[in-house]
Structures are given as C-alpha cells and as structure tokens.
Amino acid sequence: MTTYAIFGAGSIGCYVGGKLAAGGKSVIFIGREKLADTVSKNGLVLTDYEQSKDVLTPDNIRFETSPASLAEADVILVCVKSMASAEAAAEIATHAKPEAVVISLQNGVSNADTLKAGVRGQSVAGGMVPYNVVNLGDGRFHKGTPGDLIVEVLPETASIIVEMAEAGLATQATDNIKGVLWGKLLINLNNALNLLSDKPLKQELLDVNFRRVWGLCIKEGLAVLKAADIRPVKSGPLDPAFFARILSLPNFILMRIAPAFNKIDDNARSSMWEDLQAGRAPEIDYINGAIVALGQELNVPTPVNDRIIHMVKEAFAQQKSPALSGRQVLDRVS
C-alpha cells in the first residue's frame, strides 16, 4: 500500500490527509506538537459545506512531530507555509527515500520550484488546493468552500492522482500547473481582504466594496501576467478577467451569475485570518507580493496590491485585525 506523508499538517494538511486516511490509505501526519497532542486526544473530525462528515479516532491516526518519519513515505504532500519551503526541501533531502514523489499543496506560485532546487533526486510536482479549510478546534476541520485538488500530471504522479480520487479526495490532473497556480493566486488575492475585514468569508463577500477592491487586485494581476505572457487558468467556472468585472455587480445579480458564492458556508475564513489568530507569519509576500514583484520586474504598476500588503503587515505587527469595512479598505487603496 502507498504510504502518504502530510508534511506540515495544519488545516489543509489535516483535511487532505484525513480524507485519505478515511478512504483507507496509510497516512503519516507530520506537524507541530500542539496539534499532535490535540489529535491524540480527540482524533479528527472532517466536515464540509455539503454536510458530509468523516470521523477518525485517535487510534486510527499516526501523527508525528519529527521529519524523520518522511523516510517511510512513498508520496509526500507538502503543506507547509510558503516561507518554510526551502527548509522543507532540506528535510526531504535528508530523510526521504530517493524514489519518493513530492507534491506541493501550498499557496503561491513558486513553491514547487523551491522544493525542486532543494530535494535529493525526488520527483516534485505542483498542486493546487482551491478550497478553504478552517480549524474549529479539538481536531475538527471544516471545508467551507467547493473545489477539487489539482495536481500536475507527470509519469510519477498519474497513478497517484487516480488513487487519491478513488480514496474519496476529489483530485484532478493538469498539464498546465503554472497557469493553474496563477489562476488560483488571482482568486486568492481575497485572502488578505478577509483578514482585514475580520468577518466570516461569506459576510465579507456580501459587501460590494470588498469585492470592488478584490476586482482591482485581480485586474492589476492580469495586467502583470499579460506583460509576462502568462495566461492564468480559471479557478472554478469563471475566467479571471470576467470574474474581476462582475465583482462590482449587486449581490442579487452576482449570485445568479456566480452561484459558487452561495456554496460558501458561515464557517469559512481565509488562511491568512487563521494565521493571525495562531500567531503565525502571513504569506502575503507569496500572494499579493508575487504580483507586486513581477510587476516591478516588468515595470507594470501594482499600487492596490502594494497597499494591501502594507495593511496586512500592519495588522500582523499589531497582532490583530483592523476589522475594516469594505468602504474603508476601498478608500485606503483608491
């Protein structure tokens, strides 16, 4: 049987690994001691916006805190934060067997390249997680938005993608992971706005001014990508350019054009909001910062994303969300 290691078992890692374990797969979770203690007491309870539920008791979960456990894995799903990718690659190089397959399930567009540069002969594939997972405490992890995992198809990953899907973890293959990751990043530009609002995702997105700022962020990203000759792949049913245009529509019209908004449940929050609550550093430099950095390289202005980065870093410096309204954020970036 294929053994999966979840390297960086936080919210996404526990949900993804938990679904694989619930589907009968051999899974080693590797994460922080605090979460290891929680899971050892409570097990894992996985829920989603469609009311599905998987329960794993503590005796059916193997949760380690040392990366030495990577030595047992055939497939390593990397779920660490983007700023820890180089360190993760070094641990994989030290502990993993050479034939192990590494799949990045991280935010941002450059993590797979960072992993490739640091591992020791292991095959590395990019991946994309389209949905939000919130840690509700006591081993409960809730998927609050729809979507399937997307994994770069390589000779080494083709059978893994099928196996993951058969285990109940909806997974699709792509031969254009670069376009997929940039398409996800454009949608993920709302991650920061959710933090600044301090509201559940659904409440934030019902504020048209937050959506207007999100649209401005996406339009800047599209301008940068056009200059870089990168075509983003749509994340969901809507093309990013069309998506940016409809965000300013009234709620009742938007919900009819983009019904996925209706599938966001009341528990959904962004990972950046969760990072603030947990005292972790933000991934803002790997999301909005990726747009700004590429814009600077190509001489394409990105003032809205640049301002959002500064606002997020101020919030993390103060260790609390400013709890701004959409109107306040729009005024600050305009």
N, C-alpha and C positions, 0 to 999 in steps of 0.2 A: 504493500500500500504506500502511496505517495505521502510523505510527511511534509506538512507545511509549517513554516515558522513565521509568526507575525512579529516582525522586528519593529518595536515602537508601538506596543499595544495600548493605545489610548482609545478615544471614542470610535474612530473609524476602524482601527485595528481590532478592537474587541467585537465590533459588529460584524466585520468581514470574517474574522476568524471564528466567531461564534456561529455564524451561518454555516461555515464549512464543517465545524465540529458537529452541529446539529444534523448535518447531512451525512454523517458517518465518517468524515475524514479525520486523519490523525493530525492534530494541530498542537504546536508548542507556542504559547503566548510568551513574549519577552517584553517586559515593561518595568515600570517603576515599582518600588517596594510597597508604596502606599496602595496602589491599585491591586497588587498581588495579594495583599492582606485582605482587601475588600472582597475580592473574588473568592479567596479561600474560605471566607465566612458565608458569603451569600450566593456564590455561583454567578451565572449570567442569565439575565432575562432580556431578550431581544424583542422589541415591538416596532411596529411601523404605522404609517398613516392609514393603511388599509385594514388595521385592527388584527394583523397577524401576530403571533406570539410564539417564541421558542424559549424553552427553559432548559438550562444546563446546570446540573447540580455540581457542587464543588468537587466531588469525587470523579466527575467526568471531565475535569478541566486540568490541564497542566500549564501552570503559569510560573515562569522562571524570571529571575532578575539579572542573570548573567548572560552575556552574548556567547559564552562558551557553548550554549545549547544549540547554536547555529550549526554546529558540526553534524547534527543528526538530520538536518533538513535537506529535502530534495528541492523544495521551492521556498524561496524567501520573499515574503511580501513586505516591502519596506514602507512603513507608515510613520516614520519619524518626521519631525518638523524639518522644513527645508534647510534651516541653518545647521542642522545636525547631519546632513547628507554625507559630507566628507568624513566625519567621524564614523558614521555607519559603514561606509565603504571600507574603512580601515579595519573595523571589527569583522566584516565579512571576509576580507583578505586574510585575516589572522585565523579565523575559526572555521569558515565554511569549506566544504569539500569542493574541489575544482569543478565538478560536473553539476553543482547546484545551479538552479535558474533563479535569477533575481528579478523581481518585478516591482517597480516604483509605483506606489499608490499615494502620491504626495501632491500637495498644491504646487503650482508654479510650472514652469516650462523647461527648467534646466537640470532637474534632479537626476534624471537617468544618465545624463552626460557626466555629472559629478560622480555618480556611482561607477560608471564605466571606467573613469580615469583612476579610480582607487582600488577596484577589486583585483583579484588574482586569477584571471582566466575565466571566471564565471560569466555566463551569458546574462546580459542585462536587457530588460525590455521596459518600455514606458507603459504607464497605465493611467487611467483617469477615473476618479470617483465623482459621479455627478450629484450625489445626494448629501444631505446634511444629517449628521448623527449627533445627538445630544446625550451627554452623560447625566442621567437623572438621579444618580447616587445609588449606593447599595447594590452595585453590579447591574443596574438597569440602563440599557442603551436603546435609544429611540431614534429610528429613521423617520425624519419628518417631511421629506420631500421625495418625489419619484425619480426613477432613472436606473439604468443598468451600468455596471462596471464596464469599462472599455480597456482592452489590453492589446498592445502591439503584437501583431502576429509575426512570429519567427519560427523557424523549424523547431526550435526548442520549446516554444510556448503553445503551439497549435493544439496538442493533446491536453495541455493544462487548462486552456480556456474551456474546452469541452467538459473536462472533468469538474471544473468549478461550477459551471452551469448545471450539470447533472446533479450536483450536491445541493442545489437549491439557492446558490448565489448567482443571480442573473448576471451573465457576463457575455459581452460581445467582442469580436475581433476587429482590428483595423490595421490597414497597411499605411495609414497616414497619421501616425501618432502626433507628429508636430502640429498639424492642423487641428487635431482634436484638442490638444493641450492649450493651444492659443484660443480656441473657441471657448473652452471651459474657463480660461483665465478672464476673458471678457465678461462672462456671466458672473464670475467670482469677484468682480470689482464691487459688487454689493456687500461683500463680506465686511468691509470696513464701515460701510454706512450702517449696517445693522449694529455694529459695536457702538457707533456714535449716537444711535437712537436709544439704546438700552431697552429696546422693546422686542417682543417676540417677532420673528420674521414676517409673519402674516400681517400683524398690526403695522409694522414699518412700511410694508409694501402697499398698504391701503392709503398711504399718504402720497399723493401725486408728486409732491415736491421732492421727496426722497427718490422717487422714480425718475424725476427730471434730472437730478444730479447723477444718478446711475447712467442714464442715457448719455449725458455729457461725457462721463468717464469712458463709456464704450466708444463713442464717436472719436474721442482722442485716440483710443487704442486702434480703431480701424484705420485712422489716418497714418499712424505709425506703421502698422502692418502693411498697408498699401505701399508705403515708401520702401519697406523691406522686402517687397514681393512675396509676402506670406499670406496665404488665403486661409482664414480660420474656418474650421468645420463647425457647423451649427451644433450647439449643445441642446438637444431637445428638438422639437418640431419646427422651430423658427430660425431663420437666417439671422446672424447677429446684427446686420445693418437694418433689416426690417424690424427686428426686436427693439433696437435703440429708438426707432421712430415712433413705435406705438406706446412706449412707456409713458408718454405725456397725455395719453387719452384718458377720459374719465373712467372711473372704476367699472361702471356697468358695461361699457363698451370693451374695455381691456379684457375683462373676464370672459367675454364671449369669443374674442379673437384668440386669447391665450388661456385656455381652460386649465392649464397646469397650475396656474396661480391658485385655483380652487382646491388643489390637492395638497397644498401646504397646510399642515395642521398647527394647532395652537402651541405645541411644544417646540417647534423648530426655532433654532437660533444659529447664528453663524459661528464657525470655529474660532474666529478672532475674538468674538464676545466671550466664548468659553475660555480662551487663553487668558484673557484679562481676569476672569473670575478665579482662575487657577494660579495666577501669578507667573505665568509663562511669558516669554518674549513673543511679540507679534511677528507674523510672516509678511507684513506689509511690504517689505523691500523685495519680496519674491512674487508679489501680486501686482499692486499698483506700481511698485518700484520697477518691475520688469518693463512696463510701458514707458515709464519716465526714462529709464536707462537707454532703451532702444531709441526713444525719441531724441535724446541728447546725441547719440551716435549718428543719427541721420538728419539732425538739425530740424526736427519736427516738434513744435511746441506742445507741451502737455501740462498747462497750468492747473487744470482742475485736479488731475491725479496727483500732482505735486502738492497741492494744498491739502488734499485728503490725507496724504502721507504725514504731513506735519501735524494735522489734527489728531490722527491716531497716535502718533508718538507722544504728543502732549498728554493724551488720555492715559497711556501706559506709564508715563513718568509720574502722573498724579495717582495712579493705581485705581482709577475709577472712570466710568463712562461719563461724558458731559451731559448725557440724556438730552440731546438737542432735538428740536423739531425739524421736519423737513425744510420748512421755510428758513430756519436759522442756518442750516447747512448750505442751502442754495444761496443765501445772501453772502455767506463767507467765501464761496468759491466763484461767485459772479464778479 
